[in-house]
Amino acid sequence: MSVSKERMYEVIRRPIITEKATLLSEHNQVAFEVAMDASKPEIREAIEGLFKVKVTGINTLIQKGKTKTFRGRRGKRDDLKKAIVTLADGDSIDVTTGV
């Protein structure tokens, strides 16, 4: 399966930079927000193609959007899909520099 360069940028939306996500770096893992229709093979190919690293594993999860109230009106945040990517030993991704 070959993923085009444009699709790679669609699949990988942004890195997730939170306290929990930075703790993953101790285990050689990085968290990304990905497209809802992205599959694990697509995510693997996009990460390896964009960052030139070797991916050993991918865990995905779908976070359901919360219902919130803003100025008296109820609204719902969008659902989002996260990918926890495990990298091979010696590889790393510096999420602060960008692609």
Steps between C-alpha positions, in 0.01 A plus 500: 500500500645832396375822656544827309680795659174698515321214678786477752439861601123431520548190717733662756314808627722617787709370789333485839704696753360439846650390828390140442627502141842628606527218755468257208838618369664303783372185325607622153140586405341806338129596486332648191150610408412319178214500249190303608517281187874422533600136541802372692697411183429849362616662826817287503587593143430871561718516815785309336476711183478843666742456791741236357472271804417131553163429665472182708140535619186713483209522743196704398206632698195711427424770755132590499423873501372656822172690525578851621304818569622828350308824566190305595500285185577132508747370249708189436871483432609288207613141550869447435724206430838469671793279407768399751803412285783287640835566332796268457793536740722791402227681303329815630266771375545859614140627488602860578682556168219402261522308173 
